[in-house]
């Protein structure tokens, strides 16, 4: 049985991590209003307006709040009597077209089961719906895209009869759906082709596609078959302003009913250290809150244990990102991190010039371009303008600078080595 002190201990209201919805979503007001307008227009569009789709592309650096915004979109979708079909794609394995088709059918079966089945065993009902979708898919001749169109066409009829207004298909971490000519798999093109076809045909209900992902996603859409980027209107998520950051801290504590609150000095410190990045706000607040729990009633002076928090961030957040890079790619990143303005952005010339000062065999422009391409694909770098690049992970520069690196000892293994 818990003792009285444990029961009275305030619960930490901050929850950093992928897919975790904050108690209070600070900022993002304009994005939510824009999406509400899309839904309204989608509901009211005339049948002859088939060229308008309203598909949404959400991009931003790691931890910027894309998943949290999708959760708010889902709430709006359900309020408008749409069906929400959502999936997040991990980087654990290369995605094939059959994987996308199967995931869509599984998600559809779960969402449709309450509509088409009344009473009985809920699990058996869901399996029955999935079996029906599989039968439609397997009976349709042609490619995976043809089969998915047949499945979704049948689903459209079902939800129209049930009084639902349409289907929103949402993909999180959509950069992991990238097409691969080498493997002859085109999952990103498949999704866009199927939804675009249904939107043109308008088979009795409205369809809307939402894709959220890292900054590399627009380029992947441009490279997809039929250059599918034109299907979308883009929402780029930026870091929160100072006032929005303060709201994220103070409103979260207020709405949670926490008996432990942060004084102004601590709020100001977290605002400065997080640089308006939503994940870092939640993480620093969580660690500060936990650190204070042991000092309640002890007369401790309020403070933010940033040195200890930075060490935990290195292990929990930065190291998994860093370990995506090969050894040679890490040397390349370390060269970039020596630039004074590395956190704000850098150019190809910046990198090659710095490597001339650091390495016996510096990176050539062609080698650097290929390195940038590989690191963009891994979500560590993104192109933010013509000839301009920046880190796609917030405050990665500081982490890289904290990594031990003896440039002289590694000169021979950098630029002259085989390409990654």
C-alpha positions as CSV (number, residue, x, y, z in Angstrom):
1,X,0.0,0.0,0.0
2,X,1.4,3.4,-0.9
3,X,2.2,5.8,1.9
4,X,0.5,9.1,2.3
5,X,3.5,11.1,1.2
6,X,3.6,9.2,-2.1
7,X,-0.1,9.8,-2.7
8,X,0.3,13.5,-2.1
9,X,3.4,13.8,-4.4
10,X,2.6,16.0,-7.4
11,X,2.3,14.1,-10.7
12,X,4.7,15.3,-13.4
13,X,2.6,16.8,-16.2
14,X,5.3,16.9,-18.9
15,X,5.6,14.1,-21.4
16,X,8.4,14.3,-24.0
17,X,8.6,11.6,-26.6
18,X,7.3,10.6,-30.0
19,X,3.6,10.2,-30.2
20,X,2.9,11.6,-26.8
21,X,0.3,14.4,-26.8
22,X,1.0,17.3,-24.5
23,X,-1.6,18.5,-22.0
24,X,-1.5,21.8,-23.7
25,X,-0.5,22.3,-27.4
26,X,1.2,25.7,-27.5
27,X,1.2,27.7,-30.7
28,X,0.0,26.0,-33.9
29,X,-3.2,28.1,-33.9
30,X,-2.7,29.2,-37.5
31,X,-2.2,25.6,-38.6
32,X,-5.3,24.4,-36.9
33,X,-7.4,27.2,-38.4
34,X,-5.9,26.4,-41.9
35,X,-6.9,22.7,-41.5
36,X,-10.4,23.6,-40.3
37,X,-10.8,25.7,-43.5
38,X,-9.7,22.7,-45.6
39,X,-12.3,20.5,-44.0
40,X,-15.0,23.1,-44.5
41,X,-14.1,23.5,-48.1
42,X,-13.9,19.8,-48.6
43,X,-17.4,19.4,-47.2
44,X,-18.9,22.2,-49.3
45,X,-17.0,21.7,-52.6
46,X,-19.2,21.0,-55.6
47,X,-18.8,17.8,-57.6
48,X,-17.4,19.7,-60.5
49,X,-14.5,21.1,-58.4
50,X,-12.6,17.8,-58.7
51,X,-9.2,19.6,-59.3
52,X,-9.2,20.8,-55.6
53,X,-8.0,18.3,-53.1
54,X,-6.7,20.2,-50.1
55,X,-4.2,17.5,-49.2
56,X,-1.9,18.6,-46.4
57,X,1.9,18.2,-46.1
58,X,3.3,18.8,-42.6
59,X,7.1,19.1,-42.3
60,X,9.6,20.1,-39.6
61,X,12.7,19.0,-37.8
62,X,12.7,16.1,-35.3
63,X,10.6,16.7,-32.2
64,X,9.0,19.9,-33.5
65,X,5.4,18.7,-32.8
66,X,4.2,17.1,-36.0
67,X,2.6,14.1,-34.3
68,X,1.0,16.3,-31.6
69,X,-0.5,18.5,-34.4
70,X,-1.8,15.4,-36.2
71,X,-3.6,14.5,-32.9
72,X,-5.4,17.8,-33.0
73,X,-6.3,17.3,-36.6
74,X,-7.7,13.9,-35.8
75,X,-10.0,15.5,-33.2
76,X,-11.2,18.0,-35.8
77,X,-11.8,15.2,-38.3
78,X,-13.9,13.2,-36.0
79,X,-16.0,16.3,-35.1
80,X,-16.7,16.7,-38.8
81,X,-18.0,13.1,-39.1
82,X,-15.0,11.9,-41.1
83,X,-13.3,8.5,-40.7
84,X,-9.6,8.8,-39.6
85,X,-7.2,6.2,-40.8
86,X,-3.7,6.9,-39.4
87,X,-0.4,5.1,-39.5
88,X,3.2,6.0,-38.4
89,X,6.1,4.4,-40.3
90,X,9.2,3.5,-38.5
91,X,12.7,3.2,-39.9
92,X,13.1,-0.4,-38.9
93,X,12.8,-1.8,-42.4
94,X,12.4,-0.7,-46.0
95,X,8.8,-0.2,-46.9
96,X,7.3,-2.2,-49.8
97,X,4.1,-1.5,-51.6
98,X,2.5,-4.6,-50.1
99,X,3.3,-3.2,-46.6
100,X,1.4,0.0,-47.4
101,X,-1.6,-2.0,-48.8
102,X,-1.7,-4.3,-45.8
103,X,-1.4,-1.5,-43.2
104,X,-4.2,0.5,-44.9
105,X,-6.5,-2.5,-44.9
106,X,-5.8,-3.3,-41.3
107,X,-6.4,0.3,-40.2
108,X,-9.6,0.4,-42.3
109,X,-10.9,-2.8,-40.8
110,X,-10.4,-1.4,-37.3
111,X,-12.2,1.8,-38.2
112,X,-15.0,0.1,-40.1
113,X,-15.8,-2.7,-37.6
114,X,-18.0,-0.5,-35.4
115,X,-19.9,0.8,-38.5
116,X,-20.6,-2.5,-40.3
117,X,-21.0,-4.8,-37.3
118,X,-23.5,-4.4,-34.5
119,X,-23.2,-6.5,-31.4
120,X,-21.3,-9.8,-31.1
121,X,-17.7,-10.4,-30.5
122,X,-15.8,-7.2,-31.4
123,X,-12.5,-9.0,-32.2
124,X,-14.3,-11.5,-34.5
125,X,-16.2,-8.6,-36.2
126,X,-12.9,-6.8,-36.9
127,X,-11.3,-9.9,-38.3
128,X,-14.4,-10.4,-40.6
129,X,-14.1,-6.9,-42.0
130,X,-10.4,-7.5,-42.7
131,X,-11.2,-10.8,-44.4
132,X,-13.7,-9.0,-46.7
133,X,-11.1,-6.3,-47.6
134,X,-8.6,-8.9,-48.4
135,X,-11.1,-10.7,-50.7
136,X,-11.7,-7.4,-52.6
137,X,-8.0,-6.8,-52.8
138,X,-7.1,-10.2,-54.1
139,X,-10.0,-10.5,-56.5
140,X,-9.0,-7.3,-58.3
141,X,-6.6,-7.8,-61.2
142,X,-3.6,-5.5,-61.8
143,X,-1.1,-3.8,-59.6
144,X,-1.2,-3.0,-55.9
145,X,-2.5,0.5,-56.7
146,X,-5.4,-0.9,-58.8
147,X,-6.3,-3.3,-55.9
148,X,-6.2,-0.6,-53.3
149,X,-8.5,1.7,-55.4
150,X,-11.0,-1.2,-55.6
151,X,-10.8,-1.6,-51.8
152,X,-11.2,2.1,-51.0
153,X,-14.0,2.4,-53.6
154,X,-16.0,-0.3,-51.7
155,X,-15.2,1.3,-48.4
156,X,-16.4,4.7,-49.7
157,X,-19.9,3.2,-50.5
158,X,-20.1,1.7,-47.0
159,X,-19.3,4.9,-45.1
160,X,-21.5,6.9,-47.3
161,X,-24.5,4.7,-46.5
162,X,-23.5,5.0,-42.8
163,X,-23.8,8.8,-42.9
164,X,-20.0,9.5,-42.7
165,X,-18.8,12.4,-44.8
166,X,-15.4,11.0,-45.9
167,X,-12.1,9.4,-45.0
168,X,-8.9,11.1,-44.0
169,X,-5.8,9.0,-44.5
170,X,-2.9,10.3,-42.4
171,X,0.7,9.1,-42.5
172,X,3.3,10.1,-39.9
173,X,7.0,9.8,-40.5
174,X,6.1,9.6,-44.2
175,X,9.7,10.2,-45.3
176,X,10.1,6.5,-44.5
177,X,7.8,5.7,-47.4
178,X,10.4,6.9,-49.9
179,X,10.4,5.3,-53.3
180,X,13.3,3.0,-54.2
181,X,14.2,2.5,-57.9
182,X,16.9,0.1,-56.8
183,X,14.3,-2.2,-55.1
184,X,11.6,-1.4,-57.6
185,X,9.3,-0.4,-54.8
186,X,7.3,2.8,-54.9
187,X,5.2,3.1,-51.7
188,X,5.1,6.9,-51.7
189,X,3.9,7.1,-55.3
190,X,1.4,4.3,-54.6
191,X,-0.3,6.2,-51.8
192,X,-0.4,9.5,-53.7
193,X,-1.7,7.8,-56.9
194,X,-4.4,5.9,-55.2
195,X,-5.7,8.9,-53.2
196,X,-5.5,11.3,-56.2
197,X,-7.5,8.9,-58.3
198,X,-10.2,8.6,-55.7
199,X,-10.4,12.3,-55.3
200,X,-10.9,12.8,-59.0
201,X,-13.5,10.1,-59.2
202,X,-15.3,11.2,-56.0
203,X,-16.9,7.8,-55.3
204,X,-19.6,8.9,-53.0
205,X,-17.4,10.3,-50.2
206,X,-14.6,12.8,-49.8
207,X,-11.0,11.7,-49.4
208,X,-8.2,13.7,-47.9
209,X,-4.5,12.7,-47.6
210,X,-2.2,14.1,-44.8
211,X,1.5,13.4,-44.8
212,X,3.8,14.5,-42.0
213,X,7.6,14.0,-42.0
214,X,11.1,15.4,-41.8
215,X,12.2,18.3,-44.1
216,X,13.4,15.8,-46.7
217,X,9.8,14.8,-47.5
218,X,9.0,17.5,-50.1
219,X,12.0,16.5,-52.1
220,X,10.9,12.8,-52.0
221,X,7.5,13.8,-53.3
222,X,9.1,15.8,-56.1
223,X,11.1,12.8,-57.1
224,X,8.1,10.4,-56.9
225,X,6.3,9.3,-60.0
226,X,4.2,12.0,-61.5
227,X,5.9,14.6,-59.2
228,X,3.2,14.3,-56.5
229,X,4.3,17.3,-54.5
230,X,1.8,19.5,-56.4
231,X,-1.0,17.5,-54.7
232,X,-0.3,19.2,-51.3
233,X,-0.5,22.5,-49.6
234,X,2.4,22.7,-47.1
235,X,2.5,23.5,-43.4
236,X,6.0,24.0,-42.1
237,X,6.3,23.8,-38.3
238,X,8.7,26.3,-36.8
239,X,9.9,26.6,-33.2
240,X,7.7,28.4,-30.7
241,X,8.1,32.0,-30.0
242,X,9.1,33.1,-26.5
243,X,5.5,33.8,-25.4
244,X,4.4,30.4,-26.8
245,X,7.2,28.7,-25.0
246,X,6.1,30.3,-21.7
247,X,2.5,29.2,-22.5
248,X,3.7,25.6,-23.1
249,X,5.3,25.6,-19.6
250,X,2.8,27.5,-17.5
251,X,-0.5,26.4,-19.1
252,X,0.6,22.7,-18.9
253,X,1.2,23.1,-15.1
254,X,-2.0,25.1,-14.7
255,X,-4.2,22.7,-16.6
256,X,-2.7,19.7,-14.9
257,X,-3.7,21.1,-11.5
258,X,-0.1,20.5,-10.3
259,X,0.6,21.8,-6.8
260,X,4.2,22.3,-7.8
261,X,4.8,25.3,-10.1
262,X,7.9,26.9,-11.6
263,X,8.9,30.4,-10.5
264,X,9.7,33.0,-13.1
265,X,13.5,32.4,-13.0
266,X,13.0,28.8,-13.9
267,X,10.5,29.5,-16.7
268,X,13.0,32.0,-18.1
269,X,15.8,29.5,-17.9
270,X,13.9,26.8,-19.7
271,X,12.7,29.2,-22.3
272,X,16.3,30.2,-23.1
273,X,17.7,26.6,-23.0
274,X,15.0,25.0,-25.1
275,X,15.2,27.7,-27.9
276,X,11.4,27.2,-28.4
277,X,11.7,23.6,-29.5
278,X,8.6,21.6,-28.3
279,X,10.4,18.3,-27.5
280,X,13.2,20.1,-25.6
281,X,10.6,22.2,-23.7
282,X,8.8,19.0,-22.5
283,X,12.1,17.2,-21.8
284,X,13.7,20.0,-19.7
285,X,10.5,20.6,-17.8
286,X,10.0,16.9,-17.0
287,X,13.6,16.6,-15.7
288,X,13.4,19.8,-13.7
289,X,10.1,18.8,-12.2
290,X,11.4,15.4,-11.2
291,X,14.6,16.9,-9.7
292,X,12.4,19.2,-7.6
293,X,10.2,16.4,-6.2
294,X,13.0,15.3,-3.9
295,X,13.6,18.8,-2.6
296,X,10.0,19.7,-1.6
297,X,10.1,21.1,1.9
298,X,13.9,21.0,2.1
299,X,14.2,24.7,1.4
300,X,16.2,24.2,-1.8
301,X,16.7,27.2,-4.1
302,X,14.7,26.7,-7.4
303,X,17.1,25.9,-10.3
304,X,17.3,24.0,-13.6
305,X,19.9,21.2,-13.5
306,X,21.0,21.8,-17.1
307,X,24.3,20.0,-17.0
308,X,22.7,16.8,-15.8
309,X,19.7,17.3,-18.2
310,X,22.2,17.8,-21.1
311,X,23.9,14.5,-20.3
312,X,20.6,12.7,-20.3
313,X,19.6,14.4,-23.6
314,X,22.8,13.2,-25.2
315,X,21.9,9.6,-24.3
316,X,18.1,9.7,-24.9
317,X,17.8,12.0,-27.9
318,X,21.0,12.9,-29.7
319,X,22.8,9.5,-29.6
320,X,20.1,7.6,-31.5
321,X,20.2,10.3,-34.2
322,X,24.0,10.3,-34.3
323,X,24.3,6.6,-34.6
324,X,22.4,6.6,-37.9
325,X,25.6,8.0,-39.5
326,X,28.5,5.8,-40.5
327,X,32.0,6.5,-39.1
328,X,32.9,8.5,-42.2
329,X,29.7,10.4,-42.1
330,X,30.3,11.3,-38.5
331,X,33.7,12.8,-39.5
332,X,31.9,14.8,-42.1
333,X,29.4,16.1,-39.5
334,X,32.2,16.9,-37.1
335,X,33.8,19.1,-39.8
336,X,30.5,20.9,-40.2
337,X,30.2,21.4,-36.4
338,X,33.5,23.3,-36.4
339,X,31.8,26.1,-38.3
340,X,31.0,29.0,-36.1
341,X,27.5,29.4,-37.6
342,X,26.8,25.6,-38.0
343,X,23.6,25.7,-36.0
344,X,22.1,28.4,-38.2
345,X,23.1,26.8,-41.6
346,X,26.0,26.1,-43.9
347,X,26.9,25.8,-47.5
348,X,28.8,23.3,-49.6
349,X,31.7,25.7,-49.8
350,X,31.7,26.2,-46.0
351,X,32.2,22.4,-45.6
352,X,34.9,21.9,-48.2
353,X,36.8,25.0,-46.9
354,X,36.7,23.7,-43.3
355,X,37.8,20.3,-44.4
356,X,40.9,21.8,-46.1
357,X,41.8,23.3,-42.7
358,X,41.2,20.1,-40.8
359,X,42.0,17.1,-43.0
360,X,45.0,16.0,-44.9
361,X,42.8,14.8,-47.7
362,X,39.8,17.2,-47.6
363,X,36.4,16.6,-48.9
364,X,35.9,17.4,-52.6
365,X,32.7,19.2,-53.7
366,X,31.4,16.0,-55.4
367,X,32.2,13.8,-52.3
368,X,30.5,16.4,-50.0
369,X,27.4,16.6,-52.2
370,X,27.1,12.8,-52.0
371,X,27.6,12.9,-48.2
372,X,24.9,15.6,-47.9
373,X,22.5,13.4,-49.9
374,X,23.1,10.4,-47.7
375,X,22.7,12.4,-44.5
376,X,19.6,14.1,-45.8
377,X,18.1,10.6,-46.4
378,X,18.9,9.7,-42.8
379,X,17.1,12.8,-41.5
380,X,20.2,14.5,-40.1
381,X,20.6,17.3,-42.6
382,X,18.1,19.1,-44.8
383,X,18.3,21.6,-47.6
384,X,16.7,24.9,-46.6
385,X,17.4,26.9,-49.7
386,X,19.4,27.0,-52.9
387,X,22.8,25.8,-51.9
388,X,22.0,26.1,-48.2
389,X,21.8,23.3,-45.6
390,X,21.2,23.0,-41.9
391,X,20.9,20.3,-39.3
392,X,17.5,18.6,-39.2
393,X,17.9,17.8,-35.5
394,X,17.7,20.7,-33.0
395,X,20.9,21.7,-31.3
396,X,22.8,18.8,-32.9
397,X,25.8,21.1,-33.2
398,X,26.4,21.2,-29.5
399,X,26.2,17.4,-29.2
400,X,28.7,16.8,-32.0
401,X,31.1,19.3,-30.5
402,X,30.9,17.3,-27.2
403,X,32.1,14.2,-29.0
404,X,35.8,13.4,-28.8
405,X,37.5,14.0,-32.1
406,X,41.2,14.2,-32.9
407,X,41.2,15.6,-36.4
408,X,44.9,14.9,-36.9
409,X,44.5,11.2,-36.0
410,X,41.6,10.8,-38.4
411,X,42.9,12.7,-41.4
412,X,43.7,9.6,-43.5
413,X,40.3,7.9,-42.9
414,X,38.0,10.8,-43.9
415,X,37.7,12.1,-47.4
416,X,39.9,9.7,-49.1
417,X,37.9,6.7,-48.0
418,X,35.3,5.0,-50.2
419,X,31.9,6.7,-50.3
420,X,29.4,5.7,-47.6
